[in-house]
């Protein structure tokens, strides 16, 4: 049996967005270390609070597994002469490895018998390895921002206060900065500010609760969910469900205590989205609705302590909310004094980017893109689309969006409705920002969808055109998110458009700003889309990586078509006859090397195998073309599968590389046509077979 590994890092409060990525990195780094050092273990478990990151791995081996390495020397026939006497090669190998000739072994390989030395390394105690690696482990936990404190040279996301390290019942000893690890943890900062002993993971989790720390994140999350619902029910209300806010609040507290607050009913005259934003974004409070979904003048906040006087705390929260709502009310009334048309004109004085001009210029560019898309995909909605394009950025210069930037689009829709714009225009103004996060909803209406594509594509092409390309994890203009947004909209609608033509439409509009050649920009943008599509299909949609890789070699100009090919290839590779078909195709590719452009001449055939393959190819090509015209890639692949037998018969009875040049080139031309047919679906060489 192994021992439990427990590590707890206590610090000042960590930003909510840092906690989960740090925990995932801790688990990954520790598992990698244990695996690389041949230390057995069970699955890691992580949890945390704003003040502590916890890693627990059960059943960690107490000692490394022994390790044997083989060192191969010279061939035996070189190391020993015909009489069996060692040569200088054998003596030099033994001397270099620090062994005697008697310790040398012989190993049979595919190339013959070689001299061999086997070195065995005994496993060292795991505790020794852990104590050596922990300082470096802590130093390499990735945080978006780290800091130094006091006069120390070490870094962490916030000043570190304690390190708890246990391996079984033993305390792991290490030092990081001025912190020495031990077997103690710390209770709640305000309600139980004392050191507490740690004897093991499960006992410690229960003991922490006695000291007002609910360390298990899932347990804490469910306690908050249950508590806020019960609190809202006291006034006959329901909590407005918001998993994103629930996750954030879970990372803000160690011991959740829900409290009810309220504000004046007169603020309910403001748009619901505005109220929710003020309550959620700025205060991390939960909105309360009635059974019909209408907002009530209540909210629920989650404190990190049990207050002595809950009414006093609730009153303080209400004062803060009231002040924010009063600001919102003021801007809401003032903004309505200026129509959106005039607001749109003010964009001439707003710089979108120093290298890409003003927001007014940007609106002009993506309006032209939206027109091109609308003429192809929604000509009946063109007037609505263009009106929405003109107004969609106007709310950027309103006082409300200046105070609450996250309301861009939301306020544009609200103000458009108030000034009498058609509902379709108002919705497109809001929806053109969607999706605003990975996995978020996409526009429901065609006008919002096309406007979203146009706006995002202008940004992507523009950034590539002036050299603002994402590198590593740096993506200040969210080009990855915007690219994925375009991909999702096109696929989910679905829109049958040419991605290359869309880029071609965007390039001339940006000509006066671009510092890179148009050809380079287009190539870079399309490669970027290909990478995002591949990553999304594999990591988010569960597609087989090799099927995606194979299908995208046939092109991705039509995204809907490309995904249909990938889906068909992924399904087709599970057929019992797929491996033999893929093998046959690989034989074709391996022989032709370079495509043969001469037309196939049946008069040069010398046997039935050539004629049968040619006839089968003509029939199959017709079937495949028909299927592909309908995007029926399952049918196309099924038709291609019928070529397997004639291909095998061809290779069994025909010498492709005939001495006669005309015959040889004719046979290569036949194989080239087969290759080109398969390549319309994908590169079968990239499909993994057993």
N, C-alpha and C positions, 0 to 999 in steps of 0.2 A: 504493500500500500504506500502511496505517496503522501505528501504533506500539502496542506492548504497554503497558498501564497496570498497574503493580504497586504495591500498598499493603499495608504490614504495620504493625500497631500492637502493640507489645510492652509488657507490663505485669506487675504481680504476678499471682499465680494467680487466674483468673476462676472463679466458681462454675459448675459443670457445666451447670446449667439455663439459664444466661445465654448460652452460646456460640452455639448454633445459631440462636436468634431474632435475636441481634445480627448474625450473618453474613448472614442473609436480609434484614435491614433495610439493611445496608450495600449489598448488591447492588441492592436496590430503589431506594434513594436515589440511588446513583450513576447507574444507568440513567435514572432520571427526569431528573437534572441534564443528562446528555448529550443526551437526546432534546429537552428543552426548549431547549437551546442549539444545536440543529441540528448535533450532532457524531455522526458515524456510528460504529458499533462492532459487534463481535460479541457473543455471549452471555457473560455474566459467570460466573466460577467462584470459589467461596469455599471456604476450608478454615481450620483453626485447631487450636490446642492450648490447654492451660490458660493459656499465657503469651503467645499471639499470635493475632491475628485477621488473616486474609489475604484480600485481594480482588484478583483478576486478571481483566482484561478485554483480550482480544487485539484487534488491528486497529482501534484507536481512531484516528479521523481526526485528522491533525495540525492541521487548521484547521476552523473553522466553515464550513458552507455559506453562501454569500451569500443575503441575504434581501431580497425586494422587498415593500413594503407599498403598498396603494392607499388614497388618501384621497379620498373622494367629496365633491364640493362641491355648489353649487346647480344646479338644472336649467339647461340651456343656454338655454332660452327666457326664463329669468329673468336669467341672467348677461349676455345680449347682446340688444340691441334688434333690431327687424326689419331694420335696415340693417346689422347685424353689428357694431355698436359696443359695446364692453364697458360694462356698467352698474356701479353702485357695488357690486353683489353680487359681480361678477367681480373687481373691483379689491380689495375687502375680503378675498375668499378667497385671492387671490395674496399680498397683504400678510401675512395671518395665517400663511401657510405659508412665507413667506420666499422666494418665487420670483417670476419675472417672468411677465407674461401669456403670453409666447411659450413658456414651459415647461409651460403647462397643456395637458392632453390632454382628449379627450372620450371618454366611455364609454357604450355603449348598454346600458341595463338594461331590465327588464320594465316599468318606469314611464316609459321614455323616455330621452333623451340627457342625461347629466350631466357637469359638469366633474370632472376627475380629476387627481390628482398621484400619480406613482409614485416612491417613494423606495427606493433600493437601498442596502442595508447590506452592506459587505464583511465577510467572515468574519474573526474574530480568531484568533490562534494558540490552540490548545487548551491548551497548557501554561499560558498566562496565566490562563485561566479556572480550571484545576485548582488552581493555587497560591492563587488568591483564595478558592476555596470550601472548601478542605480543613479549615481550622480550624472553620468552621461545620459541616461534614460530620461531623467527629469529635464535636463537641459534641452533635449530634443523634442519635447512635447510641442507640437506646432500651435501657435496662437497667432491670430492676425496682427496683434501688437503685444510685445513684451516690454518689460521695464526693469531697470536696476533700482535698488533702494539702499539707503544709508550709504556706506562707502564700499559696498560689495561690488564684485565684478560679475557675479552670476546674474542670470535673468530669469524671470517668470512673468506670467501675465499680470499678477499683482503680488505685493510683498508676501512671501511665504512665512508661515508661522509654526507649522509643525509637519513632521514626516512620521507616519506610523508604518512600520514594516515588520511583518510577522511571517516566518516560514515554519509552519506547524506551531509549536509552542516556543520556538526560538525567536528572539528579537534580531532583526537584520540591522547591522550597524553600518551607517554611512553618514557622510557630511555633505551638505550642499549650502555653500555660503556660510552663514553662522548658525545654521540649523542642523542639529544632530538627531538622527532618527531614534525612535524609541517605541515603546509599547503603550503609549497613551494617546488619546484623542481629546477633543474639546467639545463641550456642550454648546447649547444655543448662546449666542453672544450676550443676550440681555436676560434671558430667563433662567439660564443655568451656566454661568460663565466660570466653569472650573474644569480642571483636567479630570478625565475619566480613564480607567484602565481598559485595555483591549485584550481579550483572551481568545478571540476567534470571530469569524465573520458573522455567523448567525447570532451568537450571543451579543455581539457588538451592535447589530442592527436593532435588536430589542432594547438593549441598554440605552442607545441613543434616544429612543422614544421617551424614556423616563427623564431624559435631559432635554426634551423639547426639540428634538431633531428627527424629522421623518426622512431618513436618508434614501430610502428606496423611491426612485423617481416615479415608477408606475403606481405605487401605492399612494404617493403624494398627489399625483395627478387625479386619481380616482377620488381621493378624499376631497380635493378641491371641487371636482365636478359635482359630487354629491352635496357638498356644503353649499355651493352657490345656488343649486336648485332648491334646496330646502329653505334658504334665505329668501329667494324670490317668491316662493310659495306663501310666505307669511303675509304678503300683500296681494295674494291672488294672481301673481305674475309668473311668467316663464322666462328662463334665461335664453337670450338669443344665442343659439349654438355657434361657437367659433373655436374650432380646434387649434387654430394658429395662436390665438390669444391664450387659450388654455395651456398650450405648451410653454408659452413665454412666461406666464405667471407661475407655472410649476418650477421654472428655473430661477424665479425671483425670491422664493421663500423657502425656509427650512421647516417652519411649523405653521401651516396655513390656518387662518382664522377669518372666515367670511363675515362681512359687515354690510348692512343695508344702508344706502344713502338715497337722497332724493333732491330734485331741483324743481323750480317753479314750472307749473304746467304751461305757462305762456311760451316757453321755449319749444314746446311741441309743434309750434307753427313753422319752425324751420324744417328744411328737407330732412327726412329720416337719415339719409346717408351722412349728412353733415353732423347730426347729433351723434350717430354711432362713431364717426371718426374722432370727434372730440373726446368721447367717453373712452374709446378703445385706444387709439393711437397715443394720445397725450397723457392719459391717466392709468391705462391698463385696467380699466374697470369693465365689467360686463353689463351690457344693456339688458333691460327687462321689457318684455312685451306682454300683451294680453293673449287670449286663446286664438284670436284672429290674426295675430302677428303685428298688431299696431304697437308702436312704442309707448311705454308708460313713463311717467316722470320719476322713475326709480332707477337705481343702478346698484350693482353689488361689487364691492372691492374686497380684495383678499389681503389681510394684514399678515405680517411676519411675527407678530406677538399676540398674546391675549391681552387686550387693553384693559386697564383698570376701569375706564369709563367709556364703554362702546359708543354712547350717545355723543360724547365730546369728540371722539375720533370721527364719527359719521358727519358731524356738523362741520368739522374741518375739511373733510373730503368734499362736502357739498359746496363750501365756499370756493374751493379751487375749481370745481366743475362750473360753478356759476360764473366765475370770472372768465373762463374760457368760452362759455356759451354766450356771454355778453359780447365778447370780442367777435365771435362768429356772427351774432345777430347784427352788429354794427356793419361789418363788411358785407353781409348779405344784402342789407338795405342800400348801402352806398353803391355797390356794384351794379344794381339794377338801374341806376340813373344814367348809365352809359350803355348803348346797345352793342351787341356782339360785333356787328359790322364795323363799328368804329374801333372797338377793341382789336379787331383783326388788323386794322391799319397800323395800330401802335406797334405791331410786331416788327415793323421796319427799324425800330430803335432797339430791338432785343437781339443780342448776338447769340446765335445758336452755338457756333464754335469759331474761334479766331481764324481757323483755316478753311471753314466751310460757309462763312457768311452769316447773315441774319436769319432769324426764324421766319421772317417774311419770304426770303429767298427759298428757304426749305419748303415752306407751304407751296410755293409756286412749282417747285420741282416735283414733289410727290403728288400734287394735283394733276400734273401731266401724266405721271405714271398711273394714277388712279383712272384717268380718262382712258388710257390705252387698255387697261384691264377691263374697265366697264364696257368698252365697245366690243370686246370679245366675249365676256362672260355674263354681262347683265345690261344690255343696251336699253331695256325699258326702265332701268333705275338710274340712268346716267345723270339726269337733272338732280335727283336727290343726292347722289354720290358727290357731284361737284359742289353743291351747296354745303354739304357737310365738310368737304375738304377745306373750303374757304373759312369755315367757322371753327374747325376742330381744335385749333391752338389758341383761340382768342381768350380763353379763360386763363391763360398763363400770365396775362397782365392785369388780372383782377386782384383786388385786395385780399379776397378770400384765399385764392390759391397761393398768393404771396405769403400769407400767414400759415396756411395748411397745404403745403405742396402735394401731399398725398391725395388731395381732392381734385387734381387736374383730371379733366374728363367728366367727373361726377358733377362739378359745378357748371361745366360747359353744357351738359345735358339739362341741368336745372334751369339755367338762364335761357337756354334755347326754348324750352317749354314756356317759360314766363313771357317771352317776347313773341310767342305765337308761331314759332317754327313748326313745320309738320313733325309728327311723332317719329317718323322714319329718319329725319335729319337729326333730331335730338339724340336718338339712340345710336346713330352712327358716330356722332361726336364723342359719346361715351365709349363705345365699343372699339374704336380704332386703337385704343391703348392696350387692348387685350391681346394675348394673355400677359398679365403683369408679373407672373412668377412661373417657375417651372411647374407644370402640371395644372396650372390655373385654367379657368374656363376661357374658351375662345369666343369670338363674336358669334352671335346667333344669326344675325341678319347679313345678307350678302353685301350691303353697302358698307357696314362696319368691317367686314372681313377684307374686302378689297382695299379699303382705306388703310387698314392695319398693315397689309402686305406692302402697299406703296410707301407708307411712312417708314417702315422698318428697312425696306430695301434701299431707300435713299440714304439712310444712316449707314448701313453696312457698306454700300459701294463708296459712299463719301469717305468713310474712315479708311478703307483700303486705298482709296485714291490719294490720300495725303499721308499714308504711311502709319496710320494709327491702328496697327494690327495687334490683336491679343497675343500675349506671350506667356507661356506657363499658366500660372493661376491669375495673372494680371489681365483684367478685362474691364477697364474703367468705363467703357461705354456700353457694357452689357451686350456685346455683339453676339456672344454665344446664345444668350437668352432670346435675343431678337431673331436670330437665325432659326432657332428651334421653334419660335412662335410662327414664323412663316411656314416652316415645314408642317407643323401641326394643322394650321388653317387649311393649307392646300390639300392635305391628306384627308382631313375630317370632313371637308365640305361635300365632295371632293371637287377640286378645280383642275381641269386638264389644260395646263398652260406650259409654255416652254420657259424653263428657268433661265436658259441662256439668252433668249430673246428679251426677257424681263431685265436682265443685266444690261443688255445692249440698249434698251430704252433709257436706262438710268445714266449710262456713261456720258452721252452728249450733254445732258442737263447739268452735269458737274464739271464740264470741260474747263471752265475758267478757273476752277479751284484746284484741279488735280495736279499733283507733282509727280505722279507715276504714270508710265505708259498705259494706255487703255487696255492693250492686250494682256499686260502683266496683272492689271487690276482684275480683269474678268477671270483670268485663270486662277488667281488667288481666291476670289469670292466663290467660284464654283468648287474649288478644292475644300474650302472652309465648309460649304454646305454639305459636301460629300462626307466629311469627317463628322459633322454634327448628326447627319442622318444615320450614319453607320453606328455611332455611339448610342443614339436614341433607340434604334431598332434592337440592338443587342442588350443594352443595360435596362431599358424601360419596357420594351415590348416582348422580350424573351426570345427573339430570333436567334438562330444558330449563327455564330460569327462567320463561319466559312461560307454559309449560304448567302449572307449579306455581301461579303467580300466578293464572291463569285458573281453575283447578280449586278453589282455596281460597275463591274468592268465593262458591262454592256451599255453603260450610260445611265445617267440619272436626270437628264434634261426634263423628262416628264416624271415628276416624283411619284404620282399615283401608279404609273406604269412600272417604275423601278421597284416599288414596294410589292406590287403584284408578282413580279418576277422572283423577288426574294422569298416571298411566301410560298410560291409554287416550288422553287428549288428546295426549300427547307422540308416540304412535304415529300417531294419526289425522292430525296436522298434516303428516305426510310423504306423505299421499295426494295424487295428482295433482289431484283435484277439491276439495281442502280450501280453497285460497285463494278459489275462486269461491263456495264455501259460506259462508266467513267474511265475504266481501264482502256476500253477500245478507243475512246476519244483521245486519251493521252498518247496512245500509240500513233494516232493520226498526227497530233501536234509535234511529237518527237521526231517524226520522219520528215515533215515538210520544212521545218526550220524557218524558211522564208516563203511567203505566199507565192504561188505560181499564177501569173496573170493570163497566160494563154488559155483560150477556150478549150473545153474538152471535145475531142474528136472521137466519136464512137468507132470510126473506121480503123483507128489504131488499137482497138481492143484485140487481145489475142486469146481470150478464153471467156467462159461463161461467168466466172466470178466478177470480172470487170463489168461486163454487161449487166449482170444482176444488180450489182451495187449502184451502177449508174441509173438504172430504171427505178430502183427503190428510192434513190435520192430525189429523182424528179417527182415521184408521187408524194414523198414525204415533204418536200419543199413546198408543194402546193397546199398540203394540209396545214403545215406550220404557218404559212403566210395567212391563211384564213383564220386560224386560231389567234394569231397575234394581232390581226386587225380588230378582233373582238376582245383583246387583252385576256384571252383564255390560255394562260400559260400552262395550266395543268394539261389541257388538251395538246398543246404544242410539245410538251415534254413526253407525253404518252406516244405521240406520233414519232418523235425522235427515237424512242426506245426500240421501235421496230427496225431501226437500222443496225442494231447490234449484230444480228446473225449475218447479214451480208457483209458487214465490215470484217467480222472474224473470218468468214470464208475467203474474202479478198486477201487478207494477210497470210492465210494458210496456203494459198495456191499461187500468189503473184509476187514476183520480185520487183519491188517498186523501183529500185535504183538500177534499172536495166542499162546495159551498155549502149543501146540505141538511144540517142539523146531525145528524139521525138517521142519515143515510147515512154521514156522516163518522165519527160515534162508533162505528157498527157496524164500519166498516173498521178503525178504530183498535183496537177490541176484538179483532178477528181477529188483528191484528199483535201485540197484547199477549199473546195465548195462545201465539203462536209464540215470542215472547221468553221467556215463562215456561217453555216446554218446553226450550229450549236452556239456559236458566239453571240447570236442574236438574243439568247436567253442569259448567257453568262459564261464565265471561264471555268469549265469543269475541273481544270487542274487544281483550282483552289479549294475544291470540296474534299474534305478529309474522308478517307475510306479506311476500313480496317485492314 
